[in-house]
Amino acid sequence: MTQKTQDQEIDLGQIGKGISNFYQGIIATIFDFIFFIKKKIIIFGLLVVFGFALGYYLDKTKVYTTEIQVIPNFGTNDYLYKRVTHLQAKLKEKDTVFFAGLGIKNVKKISDIDITPINGIYSYINSSDINNKNFELLKLMAEDGDIQKIINDKVTSKNYPQHNITIVTTRAFSKKELVEPILNYLQQSEYYTRLKAIYNRNLLEKIKANDILINQIDQLLASYAKNPISGGVMISENGGIADVIAKKDELLNENNIHQIQLLESTKIIKDQEVTLNSMDSEGLANKMKFIVPLVLLLLYVVGYRFQKQYQIQKLRKQA
């Protein structure tokens, strides 16, 4: 037998011995764990029962989320955020008198109030802006920076047309108990109330003026249809029939925008949609009765192993 063959047999023998030792180590670890559980079965049982009871109690503590989608009118974006920040401060202070003055009882059941912009860059660009001023402003800002950063920037996003007020509670509230008092609080501004009246009056006057012009154009087109020759003189003096029809379309488009603005501007902060008392059914919700016992068992095993290792290291240090 050559030296090379002998070396190969030795290597194979060492590998086989290593595999056997590894397998025996796994078996020993498994049975050590079984013996450990058997030895500590009472403690394990108590931890499981206690963890299940605690988890069941935590699962019974429901969390509800109410969302109010709002539109700040008349440039009230900063005003809206300041008002919500004030509500947050009063909630942290647990100022029950303040919330009672708003008409909200059981303020202890409210755990959080927050506001976030609804990412609507396209709505921001087209937000009933006839002259596209927002688009021009965004282009100007993008020339010197990253457009994505500008879109997500707090200053930019605060000026989006739609925002979401989120209220987290530990019990279900009705719209009258929670949403209406907060919306009423957001309307309490004498300056913006006056501005709303002026704005709506001007909108109505613009719509009325456009309606008069549209009616005049219709009469002119009707006259042209009846007598193209005499009617054609009047139309030709104003640039032709195509220009007259284009002007009518422009006026109709303006009135459509004004009608939408009129609908949205009935309040300083216009509520667009309300979602009441949504319950979180994802993540760890309603699963704590199973998670808590596992966590307690894991903590006990880790603590027990740490204590044993600590004693071993302590004896080594003393020796």
N, C-alpha and C positions, 0 to 999 in steps of 0.2 A: 504493500500500500504506500502510495506516494505521500509526501509531506502535504501537498495541496489538498488531497482527498481527506486527510486527517483534519486539516484546518476547517474544511467545509462541514465535516461531521460535528466538530466542536461548536461551530457557529450555529448549526441547526439545532443542536442540543440546548444551547443557551437560549435561543429564540423560543424553543418549546417550553423550557423551564420558565421563561419570563411570562409567556402566555398563561401558563398554569398558575403562576403566582398572582397574576392580575385577576384571573377568574376567581381564584380562592379569596382574594381580597374583596371582590365585589360581593361574593356570597357572605363573607364574614360581616361586611358592612350592613347588608340587608338584615341579617339575623340579629346583629347588635341593635339595629333600630327597632326590630320587632320586640326584642327583650326589653328595650328601653320603654316602649309604649306599654308593654305588659306591666312593667314595674310602676309606671306613672299613670295607669289607666284611670284612676279616680280623679287625678288632677286634670287629665285630658278631658274627661267627661264633664267636669265642672266648668272648664273653659268653654267647651262647646255649648253647654246649656246657657251660660252667662252671655256668650257672644251672640247666640241666636236671639236671646231676649233683648239685648241691647240693639242688635240690628233690626229687629222687628219694631222696636220703639222709634228708631231713626227713620225707618221706612214709613211709619205712620205720620211723621212730620213732613207734610206735603209742601212743595214749593210751587207757587203759581207765578206766572209772568203775564203782565198786561202790557200791551204795546199800543201806543197812540202815534199814528202817522200824521204829521202836521206840516202845514205850509206857512212859513213866516211872511207876512205881507208888509208892504211899505218900508222895506229895508230894516225889518225888525230881527234880523238874524242874531246880532250881538245881544239885543234885548232878550230874546228867547233863551240864549245860553246863560245869560246872567241870572234870569229868573229860575231856571232849573238848578243852577249852582246854588242859589239861595235856598231852594227846597232841600238840596242835598245837605247843606250846612245845618238847617233846622232839624233835619232827620237825625244827623249825628248828635246834635245837642239834645235829642229826645224832647223837643219843644212841643208838648201836647197842647198847650194853650194856643200856639200859633196855628197848628193844624186844625184844632177845634174851631178857630175863627174862619178857616176856609170851608168848614163843614165836613171835615174828615175825622171820624172817630176810630178807635182801635189803631192808632198810629204805631203801636208796638208790634203790630202784625205786618208792618211795612219794613222790609230789610234793606231795600236799595231803590234809588231813583237815578236814572242816567239818561243821557241824550247822545245820539250818534247821528252823523249825517248819512243819508241814503245816497250811496255812490251813484250819482246821476249826472255825469259830465255832459252827456248829450242834452239832457233836460236843462242843464245850466246854460249851455250854449244857445238853446232854442227857447228858453223860458219866456215865452210871450214877448220876446224882444224883437220888435219890428225891424230895427236898424242893426241887429246883430252886434251890439256893442260888447256883449260878453265874449263872443267869439274873437273879436279883434283884440280885446284885452288879454285873452288866453294866448293868442298867437304872439303878442308882444312879450309876455312873460316867458314863453317857451323859447324865445330866441337866446336867452342867456342862461338857460338851465335845462335840467332833465324834465321832460313833459310828464313822466310818470310820477316823479317826486312832487311836481306842482299839483297834479290831480289829487294826490293823497295828502297834500299839505293841509294842516289844520286851518290855516287862514282861508285857503281856497275852498275846502270842503265845508267849512262853516257857512259859506255863502251859497251852497247848493239849494235848490228850491224846496226839497223835501227832507224831513228829518224824523227820526224815530225816538220817541220818549218811552223808555222801558222802566216798568215798575215791578219789582220783585216783592211778593208778599207770602206770608205763611198761612194765609187763609183766602178763600175766594171772596172777592168784593163785587158788588154790583156796579154798573156804570154810574148810577146816581150817587153811590157812596164814595167812589174814588175818582173816576175819570172827569165827571162834570165839575167837581170842586177845583180840580187842577186846571182844567180848561178855563174856568171862570177867573181863576187867579192870574192866568196868562193874559187875560184881556184888560186887566186893571192898569190902564195907562191913559191919563187924560190927554196927553199930547197925541198919541197914536190914535185915540178915538176921534179927535178932531181931524187928524190927517185922513182917517178912513172916510169920514163924511165928505171932505173936499174931493178926495180921490174918486169916490163913487159918483159924486155929482158931476165931475168932469167927464167920467166915462160915459154916463148917460147922455151928456151933451154931445160928446163925440159921436156916439151911436146915432143920436137924433140927426145931427148934421150930415153924417154919411148917408142916412136913410133918405134925406131930402135930395142929396146929389144923385143917389141911385135912382130915385123916382124921376128926376129930371132927365137922366140918361135914358130910362125906359121910355119916357114920353118922346124923346128925340128919336130913338130907334123906331118907335111905333110910327112917328111921323114920316121917317125915311121909308119905312116899309109901304106906307100908303102912297107916298108921292116921292119917289127917288130923286126927282129933278129938283123940286123946291127944298126937300129935306136934305138933298146932297150938298147944296150950297152951304148950309149951316154946318154940316159935318166936316166938309172939306176945309172950312175955315178953322176948325179945331184939330186938324191933323189927320182926318180920315176915320172911317168906321172902325178899323182895327184898333186904333188908339182909344177910341171911345169905349169899345168892349173891354180892352185891357184895363182902362181906368175903372170900369164897373167891377171887374174881377178884383182889382186892388182894394176897392172900397169894401167889397163883400168880405175879403180876407181880413181886413182891419176890423170889421165889425165882429167877425167870428172870434178873433183874439180878444176884443174888448168884452164880448159876452162871457168868455172863459174867465177873464180877469174879474169881471163883475161877480161871477159865481164864487170865485175863490176869495174875494175880498169882503165877504160878509162879516168876517171876524178879523181881528188883528192877527191872531194865531189861528189859522183855519184847520180844524180837525178833518182829515181826509178819510181815515179808516181807523177803527178801534178793534183790537183783538183782546178779549177778556179771558183771564184765568187759564192760560195755556199751561199744561203740566208737562214737566220734563220726563219723557219716557225712555230716554237714551242714556248711555253712560252707566253710572252706578245707581241710577234711580231705581228703587224697589228691589235692589239686590243686596242691600246691606246685611240682611239676615243670614246670607251665605258668606259674604266677604268678611264680616267682623270675626266670626269664629276662626276662620283660616288665618287671619292676621294675628289673633291672640295666640293660636297654636304655634305659629312661626316665631313670634316674639319669645315665647316660652322656651322653645327648642334652642334658639340662638342664644338666649340668656343663659340657659343651662350649660351649653357647650363653652360659652365664654367663661363661666364660673369655674368649670373643670380645668380649662386651659390656664386660667389665672392661678389656680392652686398648684398646678404642675410647675409653672414658671416661677412661682413664689418659692417652692421647695428647691428648684434649681439654683435660684439666686442665693438662698441660704446656705446651700451646699458649697 
